[in-house]
Amino acid sequence: MVAVSALPTRGAGAPKVDLTDGLRPLRDEWTRLAAANRNIFATWEWNELWWRHFGAGRRLRVAVCRDGDEIRAIVPLFEWSRRPLRTLRLIGHGHGDRLGPICADDESETAAWALRLGLASEKHDVFVGDWVAGEHEWADALGARVVRRTGYPILHLGYESWTDFLTGRSRSFRKSVRHGRNRLERNHRVTFRSVEPATFGRDLDDSFRLHRARFRVHQSCLFCGDHEPFQREFAAIANERGWLRLLLMEIDGVAVATEYGFHFQDAYFSYQSGRDPSWNRYSIGFLLEVETIRRAFEEGAVEYRFLGGDEPYKYRYSTEDPGLETVVAAATGRGRLAAAGLDAAWRLPGGQALLRRLGS
């Protein structure tokens, strides 16, 4: 177990934490730490917008962790429920991945110190950490239970050229790329187009339209239905900040597939996609994936993050999978009973669906 004292003290005073119920005063420091965190879901913009859309009626308990006079980490906690259990969770759960303390990405000791200190500062029964970084071993750091696991595949783009990337793929992969484009272009005009300011609204509409065409509107969808206003507003913010990457595949002038993601701190985040199922026989999803990876590489991304989920297609490319976990840490006897119940529920028929609804 990682102790609070694990953080090497660099400042003039002892490590301390302040709890706050406001986000705006933290914007500048939050932005600095989010850049070091290298995670789009750690940005102030994402967290502030999520809170405005989904935090109504709840209480913010953001922990600001200092080492002397320096803010070393921000832990975006909030009180999710008071009865029957006092439950703390992280802002952004359900919609974001790799949540947790906002600090430098490679400072695992700082992250553990900050979360432990933040939780110790707020009275609660149980903490639910949704989709935290698997490699940080949060269960050991918090004395918690892991109740869910999933993949977080990453493709490292340390290639000299795009040709080197293709050379490192299998022969069948290269053949699929070459023949797929040729077969489609034999009878159709195929173009790939990135979103532009003049076409932003129409292109975003196409993204949601093709997402619905592929998946339909379903209860667990966090991109459509009741969640669409949040996603649209963040798309506009990300577009203004230069983070948004929306790539459209057009056939004969009509958008048939879209890839919606973000470029943040030299990493590409593949967030959502959509396509017209009537074109599936041409493998348009695969062709758009490859084009998206190529553009991310040429733009200077060093990582292509496929985000949470262990869908087989992601592992055609990935070079690493640190995974994601949902952990439950109890602070009281009631909390321990709840943690055991959540752990057991996940293993029951229908339990996974129940916990996913709880998560969203």
N, C-alpha and C positions, 0 to 999 in steps of 0.2 A: 504494500500500500504506500502511495506517495504522500508524504507528510507536507503540511503547509510550509514548513521550513525548507523544503526542497529548493525553493527559489533562491539563488545567490543574491544577496542584498547588494545593490549597487548605489542606492541613494543614501541620503543623509540620515534618514529615519527608519523606523521599523515598518515592515509591510502592513498595509491597512486597506480597508475597503469602505466605500461609501455606497449606500443604496439610494437610488433616485427614481422618481416617478415621471421623469421627463426625458425626451430624446433630443430635442433641439439644442440644448446647451452643450451636448456632447459631440456635435456634428464634426467639428474640425479634428478633434482627437480620434474620433471614430473613423473618419476618412483615412487618417494616417495609419491606423492599425489595420484597417481593412486592406489597404494596399500591401502591407507586409503579410497579411493572411493569405492573399492571392485567391480569394474566393468571392465570386459575384454575390453569393448569398450572405456574405459578411458585411456588405456595404451598408452605409447609413441609409441610402435611398431605398434599398430593398426592405430593410427592417422597419423603417419609419412608415413606408407605404403599407406593409403587411399589418402593422399595428393599427393604422387608421381603418383598414378594411375589416379586420378580424378580431380586434382587441376590445370591442365595445363591451362595457360593463365589467371589465376585468381590471386588475391592478398591476401596474408596472412595478417591477422590483429589480431594475438594472443595477448590477454590481460594478462599480468602478474601482479597480484594484490598482493601488499605487505601491511603488517601491521608493520610499522617500518622497520626493516631489514629482517623480515621473509616473505617468499613467502607463502601466505595463500591459493591461488587459481590460476589456469590457466584457461582461457576461450578461447577455440580453435576456434576463429572466422575467417571467411574469407569473402572477398567481392565476392559475387556470381554474381552480375551484377552491371553495372554502368548506363546503359540506358535500358529502360526509367526510371527505378527506381534504386537508389543506395540501394542494398539489401545485408544485412549481414546474413550469415547462420553459422551453426556449422559444423566443419570437421566431417566426418563420416556419414552424413545424408544419409538415404536410406538403408545402410548396417548395421547400429548399432542401438541399443535401449538405452533408458534412457540416452540420451545425455545431455550435459549441462556443467556448470563449474566443473573443476576437483579439488575436495577438499574432506575432510573427509565426508563420506556418511551421517553421522548424523548431519552435520553442515549446516542446511537449511538456517540459517541467513547469514552465510559466503557465501553460494552459491548465495543467492539473492543479497547481497552486491556486490559480484564480477561481476555478470552479468550486473547489473545496471551500475556499474562503468566502465566496459569494453565498453558497448554500448554508454555511455555518452562521451567516449574518441574518438570515431570515427564517423565522419559525415556520416549520412545515412538517407534514407527515411523510410525504413522498415526492421525489423528483423523477420526472420522466424525461429522459434525454433522447429525443427522436433523431434517428439517422446521424449519429455522431461518427467521427472518424474511427474506423476499425483498428488502425495501427496504433492508436493512442492508448489502447487497453484501459478504457474507462471503467470497466467492471472492477478491475483490480484497484484502480486509483480511488474509486468511490465506495468500494465494498458493495457493489451493485450486482444485480442480475441482468444478464443479456436475454431479452425476450424476443428479439427479432434480429435477423441478419440478412443482408443482401449484398450483391456485388457493387463495385464502384470501379469499372474498368477504365484504364487510362492508356492512351497510346502516346509514347514519348516520340517526339518528332526530331530526334537528333540525327538527321540525314543531311548529307552534303547537297543533294538535289532530289527533285521529285522522281527522277529516273532511279536513283538509289533506293527510294522507298518502294517503287514497283518491283525492282529486282529482288528485294527482300521478301516479297510475297510469293505465294505458290504459283506454279505454272497455270493451274486452273483459275486462280484469281485474276492473273493478267489476261488470260484468254476471255474471261467473263467481261472484264472492262472493255477490251478491244472489240469483241464481237457484239456486245450489248449496244455500244454506241453505233457501230456500223449497221446493225440490223434495224435500229430505229431511224437512223438518218437516211436509210435507203429510200424511204417513202415519205418522210416527214421533215419539216424544218424544226430543228431542235436548238434551243438557246437556254443559257443559264444567265440569270440576271439578279444582281443584288438590289436591295431596296434603296431608293433614292428619296430625298426630301419631297419631291413633287409627286411621288407615287406611294408615299408611306401609308396613307389611309387605305387605298385600294389593295396594296400588297398585304397589309395586315388582315384585311377582310378575307383575302384569298387564303391566308394561313389558317384562319379559324374555319373557313368553309371546307378546306381540304382535310383539316384535322377531324372535323365531324364526319366527312365522307369516309375516312379510314376507320375511325373508332366508334362513331355514333356518340350521342350524348349519353353518358352513363353515370351512375351514382358516385363512383369513385374517381371520376375525372376531375382533376385539379386545374385544368386548362380551359374548360368550357363550362356551360351552365352558369350557376351562381358565381363561379370563380372568374368568369370572363372579364368583368369590369376591372378587377385587380390586375389581371394579366395585360389587358390593353393599356392601362395607365402606366404599368412598369415598362411596357414596350416603348411608350412615348418618352419616358424618362431616359431609358437606356439609349434610345436613338439620339436624344439631345446630348448625352454624355459621350457618344461615340462607341458605346459598348455593343449595341445591337448588331447582330448579323442575321439577316433574313435573306435567304437565297431561294429563288423561284426557278423551277424548271418549266419551260414553256414549250409546247408542241403546237406548231402551226399558229402561234400567237396566243395560245390559251394556257394559263397556268394549270399544270396537272400535278405538281408536287412542290412542297415547300420544306425547308429546313430552317428552324427558328432556334437561334442560340445567341451566345454572348462571347465577346472577346474581352478579357479582363486580365491585366497584368501578365501578359504573355501566355495565357491559357485560353483555350476555346472550350465553352460549355455547351454541349449539345442538349438543348432543353426539350424541344418538341418537334414533331414532324407531321406531315399530312400528305395524302396523295389520293388521286382519283383511282378507285379500285379497277375501273374498266381498262386501265393501262398496265395492270400488274403483270401481264404476260411478257411485257418488255423489261421487267425488273427495274422500273424507274426509281424505286426507293434506293436500290443498291447504287445505281448510277449517280444519283444525287448525293448519297453518302460520300462516295469517292471524290466527287467534285468539291464537296464541302471540306473534306480533309485536305485536298490539294490547295484550296484557297487559304485555309488556316495556316498551313505550312508556309506558303509563299508570303503571307502577311507577317510571319515571324513568330507564330505560336510555337512554344516548346513542348506543350502538352495538349492533347485532345481528350477532354474528359467526357465520357459517355453518360456520366451521372448514374444515379441509383437504379439498380435492376440487374438481373442476371440473364437477360434475353440472349440467346445464342449468337445473334448477329454481331453483338458487341465484341465477342471474343474472336472474331475473324481478324481483328485489328490490334487488340490490346496487348501491351507489353507488361502491364502491372495491374494488380487488383488489390488495393488495400482494404476494400470492403467498407460497409457501413453497418452500424449496430444501433438498436434501440435499447437503452439501458434503463433500469428502474432502481433507484437508490432510496432505501427507507431511512427515515430519521426517527421514527417512533414505532412502538409496538403495532399500532394500527397500520402504519406504513408497511411494516414487514408482512403483515397479513395481505395487504393489497398487492404488494410486489409478488408474493407467492401465487396469488389468485390470477394476476395478469400472465405470469409465466405459464401457469397451468391452462389458462384459457386459450393461449396461442396454440396449444397442442390438441385442443378438442375440435371435433367437426364443427365447422362454422366459426371457430374462434378467430381465425385469421381475418375473415371478413369483418367481424365485430371490432377487432382492434384497429383495422384500417379506417373504419368509420370514426372511431374514437380519435385516431390520429389526424383526421381532416376536420 
